[in-house]
């Protein structure tokens, strides 16, 4: 006759055998190591760009170069400390952005902009009161004192409006995350500077 202790021991062994059988028959769930089909990895998304991104970088480099050229003239020619300070800040902000956009173009395998080709383009963002960069610089070079300050502010306001227009186009049509972020920063920063320049003009 089976004792209670023996019965309990057999029951435990049967349960253990059943558990081991179940574990051995269940296939291991594989760990996903690749990106699902149709979904790009973060690295791929970061490298993705389109024609609007490339055009934005190429044109904005030229546009920034024009702003820096005007700003450097203002640093040496402006009559007021406020205008000189503004010009210094414009040059300091836009120089690093040129370098950043140039790196993007190299990384994307796109051409760097040709200044001679781009300044002759009829894009509205490249014009200031219907003048191109060379005409603007020629006019500013004839002015001095308060006349220079006033005209510099008027033309730089137009220059900033062109940059904002280009950045808005980039945000609407581009896809590269960093380019979209830069376009947003340009819109925000240059809108603030337009307000500052409007206030300076009204005080003159």
MDTraj code that builds the backbone (N, CA, C; nanometers):
import mdtraj as md
import numpy as np

residues = "UNK UNK UNK UNK UNK UNK UNK UNK UNK UNK UNK UNK UNK UNK UNK UNK UNK UNK UNK UNK UNK UNK UNK UNK UNK UNK UNK UNK UNK UNK UNK UNK UNK UNK UNK UNK UNK UNK UNK UNK UNK UNK UNK UNK UNK UNK UNK UNK UNK UNK UNK UNK UNK UNK UNK UNK UNK UNK UNK UNK UNK UNK UNK UNK UNK UNK UNK UNK UNK UNK UNK UNK UNK UNK UNK UNK UNK UNK UNK UNK UNK UNK UNK UNK UNK UNK UNK UNK UNK UNK UNK UNK UNK UNK UNK UNK UNK UNK UNK UNK UNK UNK UNK UNK UNK UNK UNK UNK UNK UNK UNK UNK UNK UNK UNK UNK UNK UNK UNK UNK UNK UNK UNK UNK UNK UNK UNK UNK UNK UNK UNK UNK UNK UNK UNK UNK UNK UNK UNK UNK UNK UNK UNK UNK UNK UNK UNK UNK UNK UNK UNK UNK UNK UNK UNK UNK UNK UNK UNK UNK UNK UNK UNK UNK UNK UNK UNK UNK UNK UNK UNK UNK UNK UNK UNK UNK UNK UNK UNK UNK UNK UNK UNK UNK UNK UNK UNK UNK UNK UNK UNK UNK UNK UNK UNK UNK UNK UNK UNK UNK UNK UNK UNK UNK".split()
xyz = np.array([
    [0.0847, -0.1201, 0.0000],
    [0.0000, 0.0000, 0.0000],
    [0.0877, 0.1243, 0.0000],
    [0.0513, 0.2238, -0.0854],
    [0.1332, 0.3443, -0.1011],
    [0.1073, 0.4378, 0.0158],
    [0.2148, 0.4803, 0.0769],
    [0.2024, 0.5742, 0.1894],
    [0.1736, 0.7131, 0.1367],
    [0.1281, 0.7987, 0.2281],
    [0.0988, 0.9389, 0.1887],
    [0.2236, 1.0086, 0.1417],
    [0.3394, 0.9781, 0.2058],
    [0.4660, 1.0451, 0.1675],
    [0.5052, 1.0043, 0.0254],
    [0.4901, 0.8735, -0.0062],
    [0.5264, 0.8260, -0.1405],
    [0.4353, 0.8867, -0.2456],
    [0.3070, 0.8948, -0.2153],
    [0.2105, 0.9529, -0.3092],
    [0.2434, 1.0984, -0.3401],
    [0.2774, 1.1732, -0.2373],
    [0.3107, 1.3159, -0.2580],
    [0.4347, 1.3302, -0.3430],
    [0.5335, 1.2376, -0.3191],
    [0.6586, 1.2453, -0.3957],
    [0.6338, 1.2166, -0.5432],
    [0.5497, 1.1140, -0.5716],
    [0.5193, 1.0826, -0.7106],
    [0.4463, 1.1971, -0.7801],
    [0.3555, 1.2604, -0.7063],
    [0.2809, 1.3729, -0.7645],
    [0.3747, 1.4859, -0.8018],
    [0.4746, 1.5118, -0.7184],
    [0.5713, 1.6185, -0.7456],
    [0.6529, 1.5868, -0.8689],
    [0.6943, 1.4568, -0.8819],
    [0.7751, 1.4177, -0.9970],
    [0.6952, 1.4308, -1.1274],
    [0.5670, 1.3905, -1.1227],
    [0.4820, 1.4025, -1.2415],
    [0.4672, 1.5489, -1.2830],
    [0.4472, 1.6377, -1.1853],
    [0.4310, 1.7803, -1.2164],
    [0.5577, 1.8381, -1.2763],
    [0.6746, 1.7970, -1.2214],
    [0.8016, 1.8465, -1.2716],
    [0.8257, 1.7998, -1.4143],
    [0.7930, 1.6766, -1.4438],
    [0.8111, 1.6241, -1.5790],
    [0.7241, 1.6980, -1.6790],
    [0.6013, 1.7272, -1.6374],
    [0.5110, 1.8006, -1.7271],
    [0.5642, 1.9392, -1.7572],
    [0.6198, 2.0042, -1.6542],
    [0.6743, 2.1393, -1.6711],
    [0.7931, 2.1383, -1.7660],
    [0.8840, 2.0413, -1.7511],
    [1.0015, 2.0337, -1.8374],
    [0.9623, 2.0047, -1.9811],
    [0.8608, 1.9227, -2.0007],
    [0.8142, 1.8913, -2.1360],
    [0.7594, 2.0148, -2.2047],
    [0.6819, 2.0940, -2.1296],
    [0.6231, 2.2161, -2.1870],
    [0.7311, 2.3148, -2.2254],
    [0.8320, 2.3313, -2.1404],
    [0.9397, 2.4265, -2.1685],
    [1.0208, 2.3828, -2.2884],
    [1.0423, 2.2517, -2.3011],
    [1.1250, 2.2057, -2.4118],
    [1.0553, 2.2144, -2.5455],
    [0.9206, 2.2087, -2.5468],
    [0.8482, 2.2088, -2.6736],
    [0.8167, 2.3472, -2.7245],
    [0.8174, 2.4520, -2.6361],
    [0.7806, 2.5869, -2.6795],
    [0.8990, 2.6514, -2.7489],
    [0.8849, 2.6984, -2.8730],
    [0.9960, 2.7623, -2.9433],
    [1.0287, 2.8963, -2.8787],
    [1.1570, 2.9284, -2.8755],
    [1.2001, 3.0565, -2.8184],
    [1.1567, 3.1702, -2.9089],
    [1.1077, 3.2780, -2.8483],
    [1.0670, 3.3953, -2.9260],
    [1.1905, 3.4698, -2.9716],
    [1.2105, 3.4888, -3.1020],
    [1.3312, 3.5563, -3.1491],
    [1.3289, 3.7039, -3.1116],
    [1.4464, 3.7614, -3.0855],
    [1.4596, 3.9038, -3.0540],
    [1.4840, 3.9796, -3.1831],
    [1.4006, 4.0792, -3.2084],
    [1.4149, 4.1554, -3.3317],
    [1.5435, 4.2365, -3.3285],
    [1.6244, 4.2224, -3.4333],
    [1.7514, 4.2953, -3.4401],
    [1.7579, 4.3876, -3.5594],
    [1.6554, 4.3872, -3.6420],
    [1.6553, 4.4737, -3.7592],
    [1.5344, 4.5645, -3.7558],
    [1.5422, 4.6736, -3.8343],
    [1.4319, 4.7690, -3.8418],
    [1.3188, 4.7075, -3.9225],
    [1.1922, 4.7192, -3.8766],
    [1.0803, 4.6628, -3.9526],
    [1.0778, 4.7134, -4.0956],
    [1.0278, 4.6294, -4.1864],
    [1.0201, 4.6692, -4.3268],
    [0.9368, 4.7946, -4.3410],
    [0.9868, 4.8875, -4.4235],
    [0.9125, 5.0098, -4.4494],
    [0.9379, 5.1199, -4.3505],
    [1.0154, 5.0921, -4.2449],
    [1.0460, 5.1949, -4.1446],
    [1.1955, 5.2183, -4.1442],
    [1.2384, 5.3457, -4.1634],
    [1.3799, 5.3759, -4.1667],
    [1.4364, 5.3863, -4.0264],
    [1.5611, 5.3498, -4.0137],
    [1.6302, 5.3662, -3.8861],
    [1.6565, 5.5140, -3.8623],
    [1.6822, 5.5543, -3.7347],
    [1.7127, 5.6947, -3.7076],
    [1.8303, 5.7453, -3.7890],
    [1.9333, 5.6604, -3.8111],
    [2.0494, 5.7045, -3.8886],
    [2.0102, 5.7340, -4.0324],
    [1.9246, 5.6473, -4.0901],
    [1.8815, 5.6700, -4.2282],
    [1.7981, 5.7963, -4.2382],
    [1.7103, 5.8188, -4.1411],
    [1.6279, 5.9385, -4.1440],
    [1.7128, 6.0645, -4.1344],
    [1.8192, 6.0593, -4.0547],
    [1.9039, 6.1765, -4.0367],
    [1.9742, 6.2137, -4.1648],
    [2.0044, 6.1153, -4.2519],
    [2.0769, 6.1410, -4.3755],
    [1.9836, 6.1750, -4.4911],
    [1.8561, 6.1536, -4.4753],
    [1.7620, 6.1772, -4.5843],
    [1.7487, 6.3269, -4.6106],
    [1.7540, 6.3654, -4.7358],
    [1.7293, 6.5045, -4.7733],
    [1.6668, 6.5052, -4.9120],
    [1.6093, 6.6194, -4.9484],
    [1.5531, 6.6312, -5.0822],
    [1.6057, 6.7580, -5.1493],
    [1.5536, 6.7859, -5.2660],
    [1.6023, 6.9016, -5.3431],
    [1.5774, 7.0326, -5.2693],
    [1.4659, 7.0402, -5.1966],
    [1.4360, 7.1631, -5.1223],
    [1.5390, 7.1877, -5.0129],
    [1.5848, 7.0809, -4.9459],
    [1.6884, 7.0952, -4.8440],
    [1.8180, 7.1468, -4.9055],
    [1.8581, 7.0872, -5.0186],
    [1.9832, 7.1276, -5.0837],
    [1.9749, 7.2718, -5.1328],
    [1.8626, 7.3078, -5.1934],
    [1.8461, 7.4449, -5.2430],
    [1.8477, 7.5444, -5.1285],
    [1.7823, 7.5101, -5.0185],
    [1.7825, 7.5964, -4.9014],
    [1.9247, 7.6215, -4.8527],
    [2.0037, 7.5157, -4.8381],
    [2.1407, 7.5314, -4.7891],
    [2.2244, 7.6130, -4.8863],
    [2.2132, 7.5836, -5.0151],
    [2.2933, 7.6549, -5.1141],
    [2.2598, 7.8034, -5.1182],
    [2.1309, 7.8353, -5.1217],
    [2.0900, 7.9752, -5.1319],
    [2.1116, 8.0502, -5.0010],
    [2.0892, 7.9828, -4.8885],
    [2.1054, 8.0515, -4.7608],
    [2.2523, 8.0801, -4.7314],
    [2.3425, 7.9953, -4.7799],
    [2.4852, 8.0249, -4.7645],
    [2.5179, 8.1571, -4.8329],
    [2.4724, 8.1722, -4.9571],
    [2.4977, 8.2972, -5.0298],
    [2.4299, 8.4141, -4.9605],
    [2.3079, 8.3930, -4.9159],
    [2.2329, 8.4990, -4.8487],
    [2.3051, 8.5428, -4.7213],
    [2.3515, 8.4473, -4.6420],
    [2.4260, 8.4784, -4.5196],
    [2.5566, 8.5510, -4.5514],
    [2.6231, 8.5091, -4.6573],
    [2.7469, 8.5768, -4.6950],
    [2.7203, 8.7235, -4.7268],
    [2.6079, 8.7499, -4.7914],
    [2.5708, 8.8883, -4.8197],
    [2.5442, 8.9676, -4.6927],
    [2.4749, 8.9053, -4.5979],
    [2.4457, 8.9729, -4.4713],
    [2.5740, 9.0036, -4.3958],
    [2.6674, 8.9087, -4.3970],
    [2.7943, 8.9306, -4.3269],
    [2.8731, 9.0430, -4.3932],
    [2.8713, 9.0483, -4.5257],
    [2.9402, 9.1561, -4.5974],
    [2.8827, 9.2926, -4.5581],
    [2.7518, 9.3023, -4.5526],
    [2.6874, 9.4270, -4.5106],
    [2.7187, 9.4581, -4.3642],
    [2.7146, 9.3555, -4.2811],
    [2.7376, 9.3761, -4.1378],
    [2.8809, 9.4216, -4.1107],
    [2.9771, 9.3622, -4.1803],
    [3.1162, 9.4013, -4.1588],
    [3.1401, 9.5463, -4.1998],
    [3.0716, 9.5906, -4.3043],
    [3.0816, 9.7318, -4.3426],
    [3.0217, 9.8204, -4.2342],
    [2.9097, 9.7767, -4.1767],
    [2.8449, 9.8557, -4.0714],
    [2.9310, 9.8646, -3.9461],
    [3.0051, 9.7602, -3.9152],
    [3.0912, 9.7621, -3.7967],
    [3.1925, 9.8752, -3.8053],
    [3.2404, 9.9030, -3.9253],
    [3.3412, 10.0080, -3.9426],
    [3.2820, 10.1425, -3.9820],
    [3.1570, 10.1449, -4.0314],
    [3.1013, 10.2689, -4.0862],
    [2.9831, 10.3252, -4.0100],
    [2.9184, 10.2462, -3.9260],
    [2.7983, 10.2945, -3.8567],
    [2.8341, 10.4046, -3.7578],
    [2.7401, 10.4977, -3.7419],
    [2.7625, 10.6090, -3.6495],
    [2.7221, 10.5736, -3.5070],
    [2.6275, 10.4827, -3.4907],
    [2.5745, 10.4536, -3.3570],
    [2.6256, 10.3209, -3.3035],
    [2.6390, 10.3158, -3.1709],
    [2.6805, 10.1909, -3.1061],
    [2.5764, 10.0817, -3.1260],
    [2.4480, 10.1190, -3.1279],
    [2.3410, 10.0200, -3.1428],
    [2.3506, 9.9479, -3.2776],
    [2.3767, 10.0245, -3.3835],
    [2.3860, 9.9635, -3.5159],
    [2.5121, 9.8777, -3.5262],
    [2.6220, 9.9249, -3.4720],
    [2.7452, 9.8456, -3.4738],
    [2.7275, 9.7146, -3.3961],
    [2.6632, 9.7232, -3.2798],
    [2.6398, 9.6024, -3.1996],
    [2.5523, 9.5030, -3.2748],
    [2.4475, 9.5520, -3.3382],
    [2.3599, 9.4651, -3.4172],
    [2.4387, 9.3986, -3.5293],
    [2.5198, 9.4758, -3.5992],
    [2.5984, 9.4214, -3.7102],
    [2.6933, 9.3132, -3.6616],
    [2.7561, 9.3344, -3.5482],
    [2.8474, 9.2333, -3.4927],
    [2.7733, 9.1050, -3.4607],
    [2.6522, 9.1171, -3.4056],
    [2.5745, 8.9981, -3.3703],
    [2.5294, 8.9220, -3.4949],
    [2.4935, 8.9951, -3.5986],
    [2.4515, 8.9301, -3.7240],
    [2.5666, 8.8484, -3.7815],
    [2.6849, 8.9079, -3.7887],
    [2.8000, 8.8376, -3.8443],
    [2.8372, 8.7166, -3.7582],
    [2.8324, 8.7337, -3.6261],
    [2.8708, 8.6241, -3.5353],
    [2.7743, 8.5067, -3.5446],
    [2.6458, 8.5336, -3.5669],
    [2.5455, 8.4265, -3.5734],
    [2.5487, 8.3532, -3.7069],
    [2.5691, 8.4266, -3.8149],
    [2.5518, 8.3672, -3.9472],
    [2.6769, 8.2956, -3.9986],
    [2.7940, 8.3319, -3.9471],
    [2.9153, 8.2612, -3.9873],
    [2.9104, 8.1126, -3.9559],
    [2.8805, 8.0744, -3.8312],
    [2.8708, 7.9313, -3.7988],
    [2.7603, 7.8590, -3.8765],
    [2.6519, 7.9296, -3.9080],
    [2.5448, 7.8661, -3.9857],
    [2.5916, 7.8353, -4.1272],
    [2.6744, 7.9225, -4.1848],
    [2.7321, 7.8939, -4.3171],
    [2.8148, 7.7664, -4.3112],
    [2.8983, 7.7540, -4.2083],
    [2.9821, 7.6348, -4.1941],
    [2.8967, 7.5088, -4.1794],
    [2.7905, 7.5193, -4.1016],
    [2.7020, 7.4042, -4.0819],
    [2.6376, 7.3614, -4.2132],
    [2.5858, 7.4560, -4.2891],
    [2.5196, 7.4220, -4.4148],
    [2.6188, 7.3690, -4.5179],
    [2.7407, 7.4208, -4.5167],
    [2.8438, 7.3696, -4.6078],
    [2.8747, 7.2234, -4.5767],
    [2.8803, 7.1886, -4.4478],
    [2.9039, 7.0492, -4.4095],
    [2.7894, 6.9594, -4.4563],
    [2.6659, 7.0089, -4.4440],
    [2.5533, 6.9297, -4.4927],
    [2.5692, 6.8989, -4.6411],
    [2.5992, 7.0015, -4.7201],
    [2.6096, 6.9823, -4.8645],
    [2.7179, 6.8801, -4.8983],
    [2.8303, 6.8872, -4.8292],
    [2.9354, 6.7871, -4.8516],
    [2.8852, 6.6476, -4.8152],
    [2.8183, 6.6366, -4.7003],
    [2.7679, 6.5074, -4.6564],
    [2.6609, 6.4505, -4.7478],
    [2.5824, 6.5380, -4.8090],
    [2.4766, 6.4942, -4.8994],
    [2.5277, 6.4664, -5.0408],
    [2.6537, 6.5029, -5.0689],
    [2.7044, 6.4882, -5.2045],
    [2.6505, 6.5943, -5.2984],
    [2.6104, 6.7095, -5.2441],
    [2.5580, 6.8201, -5.3240],
    [2.6674, 6.9244, -5.3471],
    [2.6501, 7.0036, -5.4519],
    [2.7484, 7.1066, -5.4852],
    [2.7438, 7.2212, -5.3853],
    [2.8604, 7.2760, -5.3583],
    [2.8659, 7.4016, -5.2846],
    [2.8186, 7.5139, -5.3778],
    [2.7563, 7.6187, -5.3243],
    [2.7041, 7.7244, -5.4107],
    [2.8151, 7.8049, -5.4757],
    [2.7877, 7.8526, -5.5952],
    [2.8788, 7.9398, -5.6676],
    [2.8271, 8.0823, -5.6529],
    [2.9046, 8.1664, -5.5861],
    [2.8605, 8.3034, -5.5582],
    [2.8252, 8.3779, -5.6860],
    [2.9049, 8.3624, -5.7891],
    [2.8809, 8.4356, -5.9135],
    [2.7487, 8.3960, -5.9763],
    [2.7143, 8.2667, -5.9669],
    [2.5884, 8.2208, -6.0249],
    [2.4682, 8.2628, -5.9413],
    [2.4809, 8.2549, -5.8096],
    [2.3667, 8.2740, -5.7219],
    [2.3269, 8.4204, -5.7086],
    [2.4234, 8.5114, -5.7087],
    [2.3875, 8.6516, -5.6884],
    [2.3102, 8.7078, -5.8056],
    [2.3219, 8.6456, -5.9212],
    [2.2480, 8.6945, -6.0364],
    [2.1090, 8.6362, -6.0480],
    [2.0719, 8.5460, -5.9580],
    [1.9397, 8.4844, -5.9642],
    [1.8304, 8.5848, -5.9307],
    [1.7154, 8.5657, -5.9891],
    [1.6055, 8.6581, -5.9654],
    [1.5197, 8.6213, -5.8461],
    [1.5648, 8.5285, -5.7624],
    [1.4869, 8.4880, -5.6455],
    [1.4602, 8.6089, -5.5570],
    [1.3342, 8.6254, -5.5160],
    [1.2969, 8.7433, -5.4376],
    [1.3768, 8.7540, -5.3086],
    [1.4113, 8.6406, -5.2497],
    [1.4853, 8.6421, -5.1249],
    [1.6254, 8.6969, -5.1379],
    [1.6757, 8.7049, -5.2608],
    [1.8100, 8.7574, -5.2849],
    [1.8094, 8.9066, -5.3161],
    [1.6938, 8.9672, -5.3248],
    [1.6825, 9.1071, -5.3635],
    [1.6496, 9.1950, -5.2432],
    [1.7007, 9.3175, -5.2468],
    [1.6679, 9.4179, -5.1453],
    [1.6221, 9.5433, -5.2174],
    [1.4917, 9.5694, -5.2100],
    [1.4311, 9.6815, -5.2817],
    [1.4670, 9.6766, -5.4304],
    [1.4668, 9.5569, -5.4864],
    [1.4960, 9.5391, -5.6281],
    [1.6434, 9.5399, -5.6629],
    [1.7313, 9.5527, -5.5640],
    [1.8754, 9.5562, -5.5888],
    [1.9395, 9.4249, -5.5494],
    [2.0458, 9.3875, -5.6228],
    [2.1213, 9.2700, -5.5822],
    [2.2308, 9.3125, -5.4842],
    [2.3094, 9.2153, -5.4410],
    [2.4093, 9.2412, -5.3375],
    [2.5114, 9.3463, -5.3791],
    [2.5588, 9.3397, -5.5007],
    [2.6617, 9.4347, -5.5436],
    [2.6081, 9.5771, -5.5477],
    [2.4837, 9.5941, -5.5896],
    [2.4240, 9.7283, -5.5939],
    [2.4042, 9.7831, -5.4532],
    [2.3647, 9.6975, -5.3603],
    [2.3461, 9.7399, -5.2211],
    [2.4783, 9.7857, -5.1606],
    [2.5823, 9.7070, -5.1807],
    [2.7125, 9.7436, -5.1245],
    [2.7648, 9.8725, -5.1855],
    [2.7397, 9.8925, -5.3145],
    [2.7842, 10.0152, -5.3803],
    [2.7127, 10.1366, -5.3215],
    [2.5841, 10.1218, -5.2923],
    [2.5093, 10.2336, -5.2337],
    [2.5571, 10.2632, -5.0923],
    [2.5713, 10.1595, -5.0116],
    [2.6144, 10.1806, -4.8728],
    [2.7526, 10.2451, -4.8662],
    [2.8375, 10.2131, -4.9616],
    [2.9736, 10.2679, -4.9613],
    [2.9760, 10.4186, -4.9824],
    [2.8661, 10.4755, -5.0350],
    [2.8621, 10.6201, -5.0588],
    [2.8098, 10.6975, -4.9389],
    [2.7668, 10.6270, -4.8332],
    [2.7006, 10.6914, -4.7202],
    [2.7889, 10.6942, -4.5970],
    [2.7556, 10.7844, -4.5064],
    [2.8307, 10.7944, -4.3804],
    [2.7375, 10.8458, -4.2717],
    [2.7787, 10.8265, -4.1463],
    [2.7057, 10.8806, -4.0325],
    [2.5647, 10.8273, -4.0204],
    [2.4721, 10.9158, -3.9829],
    [2.3335, 10.8758, -3.9618],
    [2.2684, 10.8268, -4.0901],
    [2.3100, 10.8830, -4.2048],
    [2.2550, 10.8379, -4.3331],
    [2.2905, 10.6920, -4.3578],
    [2.4141, 10.6559, -4.3242],
    [2.4532, 10.5156, -4.3399],
    [2.3692, 10.4274, -4.2483],
    [2.3569, 10.4654, -4.1218],
    [2.2826, 10.3828, -4.0262],
    [2.1405, 10.3585, -4.0742],
    [2.0748, 10.4645, -4.1167],
    [1.9351, 10.4532, -4.1587],
    [1.9221, 10.3609, -4.2801],
    [2.0087, 10.3797, -4.3793],
    [1.9983, 10.2990, -4.5007],
    [2.0383, 10.1536, -4.4748],
    [2.1376, 10.1336, -4.3921],
    [2.1768, 9.9974, -4.3559],
    [2.0605, 9.9237, -4.2911],
    [1.9928, 9.9884, -4.1978],
    [1.8797, 9.9255, -4.1299],
    [1.7674, 9.8932, -4.2281],
    [1.7378, 9.9864, -4.3169],
    [1.6314, 9.9630, -4.4152],
    [1.6636, 9.8423, -4.5035],
    [1.7867, 9.8365, -4.5507],
    [1.8247, 9.7281, -4.6414],
    [1.8394, 9.5956, -4.5686],
    [1.8890, 9.5992, -4.4451],
    [1.9025, 9.4733, -4.3710],
    [1.7665, 9.4172, -4.3316],
    [1.6700, 9.5029, -4.3076],
    [1.5333, 9.4550, -4.2835],
    [1.4840, 9.3773, -4.4053],
    [1.5053, 9.4335, -4.5235],
    [1.4640, 9.3648, -4.6461],
    [1.5420, 9.2340, -4.6636],
    [1.6696, 9.2387, -4.6289],
    [1.7522, 9.1178, -4.6391],
    [1.6995, 9.0089, -4.5462],
    [1.6656, 9.0456, -4.4237],
    [1.6112, 8.9481, -4.3285],
    [1.4768, 8.8935, -4.3758],
    [1.3936, 8.9780, -4.4336],
    [1.2647, 8.9299, -4.4846],
    [1.2851, 8.8260, -4.5941],
    [1.3870, 8.8468, -4.6765],
    [1.4191, 8.7468, -4.7790],
    [1.4614, 8.6151, -4.7176],
    [1.5426, 8.6224, -4.6118],
    [1.5862, 8.4998, -4.5441],
    [1.4677, 8.4258, -4.4830],
    [1.3763, 8.4993, -4.4237],
    [1.2583, 8.4368, -4.3633],
    [1.1729, 8.3690, -4.4703],
    [1.1570, 8.4337, -4.5848],
    [1.0807, 8.3738, -4.6944],
    [1.1448, 8.2417, -4.7391],
    [1.2766, 8.2418, -4.7529],
    [1.3474, 8.1208, -4.7945],
    [1.3349, 8.0113, -4.6888],
    [1.3444, 8.0507, -4.5612],
    [1.3337, 7.9521, -4.4531],
    [1.1928, 7.8945, -4.4451],
    [1.0922, 7.9757, -4.4690],
    [0.9549, 7.9252, -4.4680],
    [0.9327, 7.8249, -4.5816],
    [0.9905, 7.8531, -4.6991],
    [0.9819, 7.7575, -4.8102],
    [1.0479, 7.6251, -4.7722],
    [1.1634, 7.6355, -4.7054],
    [1.2353, 7.5138, -4.6651],
    [1.1542, 7.4318, -4.5657],
    [1.0903, 7.4990, -4.4708],
    [1.0098, 7.4256, -4.3717],
    [0.8883, 7.3593, -4.4364],
    [0.8363, 7.4211, -4.5416],
    [0.7178, 7.3652, -4.6074],
    [0.7523, 7.2485, -4.6991],
    [0.8742, 7.2482, -4.7562],
    [0.9062, 7.1510, -4.8604],
    [1.0205, 7.0566, -4.8250],
    [1.1036, 7.0927, -4.7284],
    [1.2191, 7.0098, -4.6948],
    [1.1834, 6.8922, -4.6061],
    [1.2815, 6.8014, -4.5889],
    [1.2581, 6.6828, -4.5063],
    [1.3697, 6.6591, -4.4044],
    [1.4863, 6.7189, -4.4234],
    [1.5988, 6.6896, -4.3353],
    [1.5758, 6.7537, -4.1984],
    [1.5800, 6.6764, -4.0905],
    [1.5459, 6.7310, -3.9578],
    [1.6306, 6.8504, -3.9168],
    [1.7625, 6.8430, -3.9373],
    [1.8487, 6.9540, -3.8958],
    [1.8236, 7.0788, -3.9799],
    [1.7992, 7.0595, -4.1098],
    [1.7700, 7.1735, -4.1958],
    [1.6384, 7.2399, -4.1559],
    [1.5402, 7.1596, -4.1197],
    [1.4122, 7.2150, -4.0757],
    [1.4278, 7.2931, -3.9456],
    [1.5116, 7.2399, -3.8548],
    [1.5353, 7.3115, -3.7292],
    [1.6078, 7.4437, -3.7539],
    [1.7078, 7.4423, -3.8417],
    [1.7791, 7.5663, -3.8722],
    [1.6850, 7.6677, -3.9358],
    [1.6006, 7.6237, -4.0260],
    [1.5045, 7.7151, -4.0883],
    [1.4163, 7.7802, -3.9813],
    [1.3741, 7.7024, -3.8840],
    [1.2927, 7.7589, -3.7755],
    [1.3693, 7.8605, -3.6932],
    [1.4965, 7.8303, -3.6648],
    [1.5778, 7.9248, -3.5871],
    [1.5995, 8.0542, -3.6634],
    [1.6203, 8.0442, -3.7948],
    [1.6388, 8.1640, -3.8767],
    [1.5130, 8.2503, -3.8730],
    [1.3985, 8.1879, -3.8865],
    [1.2724, 8.2628, -3.8824],
    [1.2579, 8.3359, -3.7497],
    [1.2823, 8.2652, -3.6398],
    [1.2658, 8.3252, -3.5071],
    [1.3666, 8.4377, -3.4833],
    [1.4948, 8.4096, -3.5081],
    [1.5998, 8.5075, -3.4780],
    [1.5885, 8.6318, -3.5647],
    [1.5627, 8.6117, -3.6926],
    [1.5608, 8.7280, -3.7815],
    [1.4312, 8.8075, -3.7681],
    [1.3242, 8.7441, -3.7258],
    [1.2023, 8.8197, -3.6953],
    [1.2259, 8.9128, -3.5767],
    [1.2969, 8.8631, -3.4750],
    [1.3298, 8.9462, -3.3591],
    [1.4195, 9.0625, -3.4013],
    [1.5167, 9.0349, -3.4886],
    [1.6071, 9.1413, -3.5332],
    [1.5355, 9.2442, -3.6195],
    [1.4372, 9.2012, -3.6972],
    [1.3582, 9.2982, -3.7745],
    [1.2864, 9.3938, -3.6803],
    [1.2279, 9.3419, -3.5745],
    [1.1619, 9.4280, -3.4760],
    [1.2618, 9.5252, -3.4145],
    [1.3808, 9.4752, -3.3813],
    [1.4849, 9.5613, -3.3252],
    [1.5232, 9.6717, -3.4237],
    [1.5396, 9.6370, -3.5502],
    [1.5785, 9.7373, -3.6497],
    [1.4666, 9.8370, -3.6759],
    [1.3422, 9.7902, -3.6762],
    [1.2281, 9.8829, -3.6892],
    [1.2300, 9.9848, -3.5773],
    [1.2570, 9.9393, -3.4561],
    [1.2619, 10.0303, -3.3406],
    [1.3768, 10.1297, -3.3525],
    [1.4919, 10.0830, -3.4022],
    [1.6040, 10.1738, -3.4219],
    [1.5731, 10.2785, -3.5268],
    [1.5048, 10.2389, -3.6330],
    [1.4673, 10.3355, -3.7371],
    [1.3707, 10.4400, -3.6830],
    [1.2768, 10.3983, -3.6019],
    [1.1788, 10.4927, -3.5478],
    [1.2436, 10.5922, -3.4503],
    [1.3551, 10.5513, -3.3911],
    [1.4219, 10.6407, -3.2957],
    [1.5127, 10.7424, -3.3652],
    [1.5216, 10.7352, -3.4985],
    [1.6083, 10.8268, -3.5715],
    [1.5300, 10.9357, -3.6431],
])
top = md.Topology()
chain = top.add_chain()
for i, resn in enumerate(residues, 1):
    res = top.add_residue(resn, chain, resSeq=i)
    for name in ("N", "CA", "C"):
        top.add_atom(name, md.element.get_by_symbol(name[0]), res)
traj = md.Trajectory(xyz[None], top)
